[in-house]
Amino acid sequence: MQRILIILIAVFSTLPASGQWSVEVESGLSFQSYNDVRIPNQSGTTFGFNEDFELQGPVIPFRLRLNFTFYEKNHFSALFAPLALDYEGSAPFDIQFQSTLFEQGEYIRGFYKFNSYRLGYRRDFLQTENWTLGIGFTTKIRDARVKLSTAELSDKKDDLGFVPLLNIYAAYHHNNLTFWLDGDGLAGGPGRAFDVFMGAKGPLLDNKLLIKGGYRLLEGGADVSDVYNFTLVHFAVLGLIWNFY
C-alpha cells in the first residue's frame, strides 16, 4: 500500500497545474454468477464458491476514484476498488486446495479477496454537443487471496500482480443528463479481465455535485500453472461525483 501511494503522488505531481479535479465514491449491492477455483491448477480440486458454498452477505462494495482533466480532452484517474467475499458451508466432496485436503462433509469457511489499484489515462478523440468518445489505457495492480479454513485446518493462496488494460469511453449528453459506458478490459493468453460500467449521471447541486447510478460487470481470471480461477460479479451501482478546481 505504501508503494502504491508513492506512485500516485509521483504521477499526479507531474500533472499540469491547471485543470479540473473530481472525486467519485461508489457503492451499491453485488450479485455473483460464478467463482470457480482450482489451486494448484494441475493437482487441485475444482470447486465453485458460488455453487458449492453459501455467500455470506449482503455484499456492499466500495470504490473511490480520483480524476484529473486537463486541456479538455485528457483524463488521468486513480482508482481503489476493494472486493471481499465470504462463504460458508459443508464441503460437497473432498477438496485438495494448495497442500491441504479438506474432506467431504467438513464445515468450511471460504474467503475470496480481489482488491484492485489502478492508474489510467484516456484521451477523447471525439467531442460534440451530444457525444464524447475516448480511448486509453489502464495499469492495474491486483491484490488477490483465496482461503479455505475449518476449525483445525487452514490454507491460502495470495497473488499480487500487474495487469495492463485498454480503456474505452462513450457518453451521450442530453440536457443535464449524461448516459455513458466506461470499461477497462483485455483478453488473451492464459487470462482475461473486464470491468465495465453502464449508467447515467445528473446534477444534484449545479455541476459541482452529481449523482450516478447504473450497472457494473466485473469478470475475469487466469488459467496458469499454479492457479485456475474465473469470477463473474454483477453490481447495482449508486454513487456521487464531486467536481472541484
C-alpha positions in Angstrom: 0.0 0.0 0.0 2.8 2.4 0.8 4.4 1.8 -2.6 1.1 2.5 -4.3 0.7 5.8 -2.5 4.3 6.8 -3.5 3.5 6.0 -7.2 0.2 8.0 -7.0 2.0 11.0 -5.6 4.7 10.8 -8.2 2.3 10.6 -11.1 -0.1 13.3 -10.0 2.7 15.7 -9.1 3.7 15.8 -12.7 0.3 16.9 -14.0 -0.3 20.5 -15.2 -1.2 23.0 -12.5 -4.5 24.0 -14.2 -7.3 21.5 -14.8 -10.4 20.1 -13.2 -10.4 17.6 -10.4 -13.2 15.3 -9.4 -13.8 12.6 -6.8 -16.1 9.6 -7.3 -17.5 7.5 -4.4 -19.4 4.4 -5.5 -21.3 1.7 -3.6 -24.4 -0.5 -4.0 -25.0 -4.2 -4.0 -23.2 -7.1 -5.7 -24.5 -10.4 -7.1 -22.2 -13.2 -8.1 -22.8 -15.6 -11.0 -19.7 -17.8 -10.6 -16.4 -18.1 -8.8 -14.6 -21.2 -9.9 -11.3 -22.2 -8.3 -8.7 -24.9 -8.7 -5.4 -24.4 -6.8 -2.9 -25.8 -7.7 -4.1 -25.9 -11.3 -2.7 -29.3 -12.2 -3.3 -31.3 -8.9 -6.1 -29.3 -7.1 -9.8 -30.0 -7.0 -12.2 -27.8 -9.0 -14.9 -26.2 -6.9 -17.3 -23.3 -7.2 -17.6 -20.9 -4.3 -20.9 -19.8 -5.7 -22.3 -23.3 -6.4 -20.8 -25.4 -3.6 -21.0 -22.9 -0.7 -23.2 -20.1 0.5 -22.2 -16.5 0.0 -22.4 -14.5 3.3 -24.0 -11.2 2.6 -25.3 -8.8 1.5 -22.0 -7.8 -0.1 -21.8 -4.0 -0.3 -18.9 -2.9 -2.5 -17.0 0.4 -2.2 -14.9 2.3 -4.8 -13.0 5.5 -4.6 -11.7 7.3 -7.8 -9.8 10.5 -8.2 -9.9 12.1 -11.7 -8.0 14.9 -13.3 -9.0 16.5 -16.6 -6.6 18.9 -18.5 -6.7 20.5 -21.9 -10.3 19.3 -22.1 -9.6 16.0 -23.8 -7.0 14.4 -21.4 -8.0 12.5 -18.4 -5.9 10.8 -15.6 -7.5 8.7 -12.9 -6.5 6.7 -9.8 -8.9 4.0 -8.5 -9.1 2.0 -5.3 -11.6 -0.8 -5.7 -11.6 -3.4 -2.9 -13.7 -6.6 -3.0 -14.0 -9.3 -0.4 -16.4 -12.2 -0.4 -17.1 -14.7 2.5 -18.5 -18.1 2.1 -19.6 -20.9 4.4 -20.9 -24.5 4.0 -20.1 -28.2 4.2 -17.7 -29.5 1.6 -19.8 -31.5 -1.0 -16.7 -33.6 -1.9 -13.0 -33.9 -1.0 -11.2 -30.7 -1.9 -7.5 -30.6 -2.5 -6.5 -27.0 -2.1 -2.9 -25.9 -2.0 -1.2 -28.5 0.2 -4.3 -29.3 2.3 -7.0 -31.8 1.9 -10.4 -30.7 3.1 -12.6 -33.8 3.4 -16.2 -34.2 2.3 -18.7 -33.0 5.0 -16.3 -30.7 6.8 -17.7 -27.3 7.5 -15.6 -24.8 5.6 -15.2 -21.0 5.7 -14.1 -19.6 2.4 -12.6 -16.2 1.7 -12.1 -14.5 -1.7 -10.4 -11.1 -2.0 -9.7 -9.2 -5.2 -8.6 -5.7 -4.5 -7.7 -3.5 -7.5 -5.5 -0.5 -7.6 -5.4 1.3 -11.0 -3.9 4.3 -12.8 -5.4 5.3 -16.1 -5.1 7.7 -18.9 -7.7 8.5 -21.6 -7.8 10.9 -24.5 -11.1 11.9 -26.1 -10.9 11.8 -29.9 -14.5 13.0 -30.4 -16.3 15.8 -28.6 -19.6 17.2 -29.9 -22.6 18.8 -28.2 -24.1 15.4 -27.6 -21.3 12.8 -27.8 -17.9 12.1 -26.2 -15.8 9.2 -27.3 -12.4 8.3 -25.9 -9.8 5.6 -25.7 -6.9 5.0 -23.3 -5.0 2.5 -21.1 -5.0 1.4 -17.5 -2.3 -0.1 -15.4 -3.8 -2.4 -12.7 -2.3 -3.9 -9.7 -4.4 -6.9 -8.4 -4.1 -8.0 -4.7 -5.9 -11.3 -4.5 -6.3 -14.1 -2.0 -8.2 -17.3 -1.9 -8.5 -19.0 1.5 -10.2 -22.1 2.9 -10.3 -23.0 6.6 -12.0 -25.2 9.1 -11.7 -25.4 12.9 -8.5 -27.3 12.6 -7.1 -26.6 9.1 -6.3 -23.5 7.0 -4.6 -22.8 3.7 -4.5 -19.9 1.3 -3.1 -18.6 -2.0 -2.1 -15.0 -2.4 -1.5 -13.3 -5.7 -0.1 -9.8 -6.3 0.5 -8.9 -9.9 0.4 -6.3 -12.6 -2.2 -6.2 -15.4 -2.2 -3.8 -18.4 -5.7 -3.0 -19.7 -7.3 -1.0 -22.5 -9.9 1.6 -21.7 -12.9 2.7 -23.8 -15.4 5.5 -23.0 -18.6 6.6 -24.8 -21.0 9.2 -23.4 -24.2 10.8 -24.7 -25.2 14.1 -23.2 -28.8 15.3 -23.2 -29.8 18.4 -21.3 -28.4 17.9 -17.8 -28.0 14.1 -18.0 -25.2 12.0 -19.3 -25.5 8.4 -20.3 -22.2 6.6 -20.6 -20.2 3.4 -20.8 -16.8 3.2 -19.3 -14.8 0.0 -19.4 -11.3 -1.5 -18.7 -10.6 -4.8 -20.3 -8.2 -7.1 -22.1 -8.3 -10.8 -23.1 -5.5 -13.1 -24.4 -3.1 -15.8 -23.4 -4.0 -17.6 -20.1 -6.4 -15.0 -18.7 -8.7 -12.0 -19.1 -10.0 -9.1 -17.1 -13.1 -6.9 -17.7 -14.6 -4.1 -15.6 -17.5 -2.4 -17.5 -19.9 0.3 -16.2 -23.1 1.4 -17.9 -25.2 4.1 -16.3 -26.3 7.7 -16.1 -25.4 10.8 -14.0 -27.1 14.1 -13.3 -26.6 17.2 -11.1 -27.6 17.5 -7.5 -26.0 20.8 -6.9 -25.3 22.7 -10.1 -22.4 20.8 -11.8 -20.4 20.6 -8.6 -22.2 17.6 -7.1 -23.7 14.8 -9.3 -25.4 11.6 -8.6 -24.8 8.5 -10.7 -26.4 5.1 -11.0 -26.2 2.0 -13.2 -24.8 -1.4 -13.6 -21.3 -2.7 -13.4 -19.8 -6.1 -14.6 -16.6 -7.5 -13.2 -15.4 -10.6 -14.9 -12.0 -12.4 -15.4 -9.5 -14.8 -14.2 -6.5 -16.9 -15.1 -5.6 -20.4 -16.2 -1.9 -20.7 -15.4 0.4 -23.3 -13.9 -0.4 -22.7 -10.2 -3.9 -21.2 -10.4 -7.2 -21.7 -12.1 -9.8 -19.1 -11.1 -12.6 -17.3 -13.1 -15.1 -15.0 -11.5 -18.2 -13.0 -12.6 -19.8 -10.4 -10.3 -22.6 -8.0 -11.1 -23.1 -4.7 -9.3 -26.1 -2.5 -8.8 -24.3 0.9 -8.5 -25.1 4.2 -6.8 -22.6 6.9 -6.3 -21.7 10.6 -6.0 -19.3 12.7 -8.1 -17.8 16.0 -6.7 -16.2 18.3 -9.2 -13.8 20.9 -8.0 -10.9 23.1 -9.3 
